[in-house]
Amino acid sequence: MQITKLETLTADLELDGGIVIRKFCVLYDCEIGSGTKIGSHCTFGRCSIGARCKIEDGTTICDGHVVEDEVFIGANVTFCNDRYPRTCNDDGSMLGDDDWLLEPVTAKRRSSIGSNAVIGPGVTIGEGAVVACGAVVMHDVPDGATVIGNPARLMRSLV
């Protein structure tokens, strides 16, 4: 399902394909796959969410990010897409859309990201990988790996 205009939900919504979106979400210009369940108070914009995902309350997934099929994302997870965020140029003028480098995150199929994790710009979470609750991930996570901590470090690898 493609959502192209800004939608702010004040009630739960069920869409074709078994998509469930809970109230108080903000969605714009995003694609959501069938069977995906989205908790309340999430913000999604200009991103792609796969099929049969479960995304818990308060998660933010914006510009450029890709969540593949069957991914679990816990509550209050943030995907970052700008390595050097700022508002103004050196002369004090506001930055425009072309004044920053978009570095999207990719969460590959069947990965799991625990609540309150922060995923840094340009990071790929590998297929079947697990990111522990509260982890701050600034580097790619290999397929089948589990990472924990701040900064996130490898705990184990199944591959």
Secondary structure, DSSP 8 states (H G I E B T S, - for coil): -EE-S-EE-SS-EEEGGGEEE-SS-EEESEEE-TT-EE-TT-EEES-EE-TT-EE-TT-EE-TT-EE-TT-EE-TT-EE---SS--SB-TTS-B--TTSS-----EE-TT-EE-TT-EE-TT-EE-TT-EE-TT-EE-S-B-TTEEEETTTTEEEEE--
